[in-house]
Amino acid sequence: MIVIVGGGLAGLITARELSRAGHEVTLLEKRDKLGGLVAAETIGGVRVDIGAESYARRSQRVTDYLASLGLETLLPAGRSWIWDGAALPIPADSSLGIPANPSADDVASIIGDTTRAEEDLTLGPEVGSDADTLGDLVEARMGTAVRERLVRPIAGAIYSSDPSNLAINPQLKADFLAEGSLAKAVAKGLSGPAVASVVGGMFRLVDTLARQAQEAGAELLTSATVTSLGRAPAGQTTVTALVEGAERSFVASHTVLAADLASARSLLGHVMDLEPLTIPQGRPTTHVTLVLDAPELDAAPRGSGLLCVAGSSRAKALTHLSCKWPWLRDVTDRHIIRVSYALNEDMSAGQALADVNQLMGVALTEEVIAGSRTVRWGGALTPSTPELRAWADALEPPPSISIVGAWKAGTGISAVIPHALDTAAAILARLR
């Protein structure tokens, strides 16, 4: 038997791959639903993503895997904007706010004088080469204005963390070292929109993985909290869990930890010595999703949405989901908008609508609200700091234990999926 601890995206991928290869698989998820940060609810008559609503396109492998599951993908419609007391389009040729052309007019419209940003093209390649964080690299190459007015709101909205706490994406770092310029490194990686999604919603990925795993014989248990992990004879492990309040024990030929960092570290401490680690805390995040009867939004005044410069608005971002993802237009005439906050508190639909009015330049009243849902994620997204990356990379668990998930693989669906697939392949090779 293979036991998987955690029923988020990484755990479900591993369960699907291992069960379809003929192994007996039991997955234990402490919450009452699967999927983790990929989640959905029906709001105003429409089932819509309330968690992750897209994935980064930097790995073709992710899109290919989604296709292998029978899922169709699509690119976003509408341009993204930035808010700093006024709305301006995000530079067209950019990644995480880093411009590929620092002198472009749409860069100047946000940061003003581009002289410092343009220095990236003439600075020696050694400048920034020793940077550990995204914020440090941008500051060294392009200066404070690019970091504060472009990278901070964009990277912060995507990863719920300040760029000064984010490790540099390995591919971006490699391209920078090869090109000797951050702008040229960004240009090298540009290939159309940075993100894509699943037709019908990202939540369909969770539904499909769970269904295909169960069809292959996997047992997926929710409300199942793992309380201990131990060694067993013949290189096996024992897993003890409370499943709907009743204690159950499992003897596993292989155990996969797909749990959050705090839970995984606690369980690993039962079977190995661990180096000390202060767990980095993600920014608290609250999403308010609104379903609106509002013809005033038909023209999509902010395209697919906007990201806010710190201090310019109570909100950190707004996503016009029904503009961004065309499939939603086929299922509803209503507008679906998500307002995101760097807060861990309830925000009312009325408060969110007030922010919609400010950011989109409209004057909607609460009578247009056909449905709403507020979700508090707390600090659920652990920042991928250099310290965490070093700690995770140095882990050497017993051969019968593997680790998957964002804190090990790197932040984002585009990192989690390939890592989970590679881990599943390695487990299959070990168990042959």
N, C-alpha and C positions, 0 to 999 in steps of 0.2 A: 504494500500500500504506500502511496505517496500522499502526504498531508501538506496542504497549502494553508498558511496562516495569513488571512487577509483576502477580501473579496473585491478590492478595487480593480482597476484596469489591468495591472501587472499580474495580479493573482488569477484573474479570469483568463487571460491569455495563456498563462502557464497551465491552468487546468484544462483548457481546450486542447492545447497541443499534446499534453501528456496522455489525456484520456483517449484522444483519437489515435494515439500510437499503441493503444491496447493496455495501458496501465490502469489499475484501480486507483482512483483519485477521490479524496475527500477534502473539500475546501471549508474552512471555518472563518466566518465573518462576524465580528462582534456587533455590528449594527443590524438593524432589521431589514436592510435592503443592500443590494449589491451595487457596485459601480464607483463608490468613493466620490471624487470630485466630478465625475461624469454622471449627471443626474437630471431628472425631468419631472415635471408636474403638469397637470391640466389646469390651465388658467383661462378664464373667460371662454371656455369651450375648446381651447387649443392646447395640445400637448407640446410643451416647449422646453428647451434646455434651461435649467436653472443653475447649472455648473458650467463646466467647460463647453464652449459652443464652437470651437475650432481647433485645429492643430497646425503647427508650423510645417511648411512644405520643404524644409531643408533636406529631408531624406525621402527620396523616391520610394524607398523600401516601405515606408508607412502607407503611402497611397496604394502600392502594389498589394500589401497585406490586406488592406480594406477591400480591395477588389476581389481578393481570393475568398473573402468571407461572403461575397455576394452583395457588397455595399457599393452604391454609386456615390461618387464625391463631386463637389462643385466648388468653384472659386467665388469669392465674395463679389457683390455688386456695390457700386458706390464708393467714393473716395472717403478716407478718414480725415478728420480735422483735429485741430488743437485749440484749446481755450486758454486765454490769458487775459480775461476781461473783454476780449473780443474773439471771434472765431476766425481761424485761418487754416487753409488746407495743409496737412502734413506734407513735407517735401516728397515729391513723387518717387525720386530715386534715393531711397534711404532704407536702413534696417535698424530697428530699435531706436529710430530717431537719428542715427549716425548717417550723415549725407554722403552719397557717392560723389557729389559735385558741390563742394563747400561754397562756391561762388554763385550758385543758382539763385534766381530771384525768389523762389519759394522758400529758400533757406533765409535769405536776407529779410523777408517779410516777417519772420519770427524772431530772429536773433539780432537784427539790425546789422551793424558793421560786420562783414565776414572776413576781415583781414586776418584775425587770429585763427579762424577755422581753416583758411587757405594755407596757413603755414605748414599744415600736415603734409602738403605736397612737396615741400622743400626741406623739411627737417630731416636730419640724419636718421637712419633706420634704428639707431640705438635708443632714440628717445621713446620711452614707453615700453621698451622691450622687456623690462623687468617688472612691469605692472602686474599685480595679482588680481585686481578687480576691474570690472567693466568701467566703473566710474573713473578710476585712476588712469586707465588707458585713454579714455576720451579726453580727460583733462590734460594729459600730457601732450596729446597730438593735436587737439582742436580747441582746447580752452574751456573756460567756465560757462560761457553762454550756451554752447552746444550741449554740454553736460546738463545744465540746469533747466534750459528751456525746451530742449528736445528729448534728450535721453532719459532724464529723470521722470517726466510724466509718462512717457511711452513704455519704457522698461518697467517702471513702477506699477503701471496698470496691468501689464501682462504677467509679471512675476510676483506682485505684491511685496516687493522689497526694493530698497534703495539701491541704485547701481553701485554705490560704494561698498555694498555687501555681496554683490553678485560676482561669482567667478566668471572669467571670460570664456565664452563658448570656444571649445578646442579648435573647431574649424575656422572661426574668425581669427583666433590667435595665430594659427598656422598660416592663413592667407596674409595676415599683416606681416609676419616675419619674412614671408616669401616676397611680398611686394614692397616692403619698406614704407608703406603708407596705409593709414587706416581707411581713407577714402577709396583707394584702389582695392583694398581688401573687401570692402562692402560692395563695390561695383562688380567684383569677381563673383560674388555670391548671389547677385540679383537675377531672378528669373521669373518675373511676373509677381503677382500678389504673394505676400509672405505667408499667408495662411489659407487653409481650405477647410471644408466641413463635409459631413455626410448628408446626402439628400434625405430629408425627413428628420434630421437632428442628430447630434453626436450621441444622444442616448441610445440610438439604434445599435451602436457598436456594442454597448453593454448588453442589450437585449439579445443580440445575435451571438455573442460569445457565450453567454449563459445558456442559451438554448442549444447551441451546438455541443457544448461541453456535456450537458445533461443527456443529449441524444447519444453521446458516446459512452455514457454510463457514469459520468462524474456525479458525486453527491455534493451538492452545494448547500451548506447549512448556514443560516443567518441566526442572529441572536446567540452567537456561539463565541464566548470569550475564552481564549487560551490563557491558562493560569500558570502552566509550567512546561518546561522542556528539559528532557534528560537524555543521557546516553543509555543505550541498551546493547546487549550482546550482538556480535556479528556485525558491528558497524551501524546498527540501527539507532533510531531515536524514539523516545516516548513523548507523546504530546497529551497533556491533560487539559480539558476544557469544560466549562459550564455551558451546556447547550440547552437553552430555554430553561435555565435554573437547575438542570440535572447534570451531575458530573459524569463525563465520559472520558475514557482513556484510549489512545491509539498507539500502536507500534508501527513505525514508519520505516520503510527501507530508505526513504529519502524525505526530507522536510524542506519546504520552501517558505521562507519568511517574506511575505508580501505585505507586511504590516507597516504602520507609520514608524518613524524613527524611534520614538520613545518606547513603544511596545517592543519593537525588534531588539533594541539594545538591552532591554530588561530580560528578554528571553535568552538572548545570546549569553548574557552574564551567568546563566545556569550551566553552560557547557564549555565556556572558555574565559580566559582572562582578557579584559578589555582595557585599552588605553583610555584615560579620562577624556571626556568631551563635554563641553558646554553646548547644549542643543541650541542652534540658532533659531530665533523666533521670527516667524513670518508676520507681516503686517496683518492686523485684523481686517476682515473684509465683510461687508454686508451688501447684498444685492437686492434691489427692489425691481421686480418685473411687473410692468404695467401693460394691460391690454386696453386699448383706447379706441373709441368711436370718434375719430378726429380727422375729418377730411383736410383740415389745415396742414396735416403732415404728408399729404399725398405727394408733394413736391420734394420730399426728403431734404429739408433745408440744411442738414448737416451730413448729407450722404449716409454712409454706414455708421456714423457716430463720431464721437470726439473724446479726446483725452485732455485732462485739465492740468495746467501748471500748478504746482503746490501753492496754496494760499489764494488762488484765484476763484475758487468755488468750494462749497461744502462737499460736492461730489468729486470723485477722482476720475470718473469716466461715464460716458453714456453710449450705449450701443442701440442703434435703430435696427433691431433684429430682422424685422419684416422688410426692410430695405436691403440689408446686408445679405440675406439668404433668400433667393428668389422662390424656393420651394414653399416658404410660408405664405407667399401671395396666392398660391394655388389652393390653400386650405382655409384662408380667412381674408375678409375684406378689412379687418381691423388692423390697427398698428400695434406692434409689440415692441416695447422699449425696455431696456434694462438700464437702471441707474446704479452705479457702483460707488461704494463709500469705503474709505480707509478707517472704518469704525467697527466696533464689536457691540453694537446696540441696535435695537429695533428702530427702523425708520418707517413712518407711515406712508401710505399711498399718496396722501395729500402733500407731505413734505417732498416726496420724490417728484410729484407733478410740478411743484413750484420750481424745482431744479430743472426739469424739462423745459419749462417756460423760459427760464433764464438762459439756458445753454442753446436752445433751438430758436429763440426769438419769436415765440408764440405766446398766446394768452389763453390757454385752455383752462376750463373750470372743472371741478371734480365730477360734474355730471357726465363727463365723457369716459370715466373709468368704468370699464365693463368687467374688470377682474384685476387682482393684484396678488403678489406673493412676495414676502420678505424672507430672505434666507441669510442667516448669520454663519459665516464660515470660520470665525475666530482666526487663529493663525494656522489654518490647516495646511497651507502650502509652505513647507520648510525651505528657506532660502538656500541655494546651492553655493555656500560660502567656500573660500579656499580652504579653511580649516576643516569643514565637513568633508570636502572632496578628498583631502589628504587622509583623514581618519577612515573614510569609507574604502578608499583604495587600498589601505594597508590591512584591512580585515582579512584574516585567514581562518574562516570557520572550519569545523570538521568536514571531511569529505561528504558526509551524508546530509549536509545542510547547505542550501543555496539561498541567495538573497536577491530579490527583485524589487522594483518600485522606484519612485522618483528620487528618494534620498540617496540611493545607490547608483541609479542610472544617470541622474541628471534631471533637471526640471523640464517638464513638458511632455506631452503625448509623443512627440517626435523622438524623444530620448527613451521613454519608457517602453514603447513597443519593440524596437529593435533589441534592446537589452533583454527583455523578457523572452523574445524568440531565441536569442543566442543562448540564454540560460537554459531554456527548455531543451534545446538541441544538445547542450553539454550534459544535462541530466540523462537524456536518452542514451548518449554514448557511454556514460558511466554504468548504466543499468543493463547494457546489452550482455 
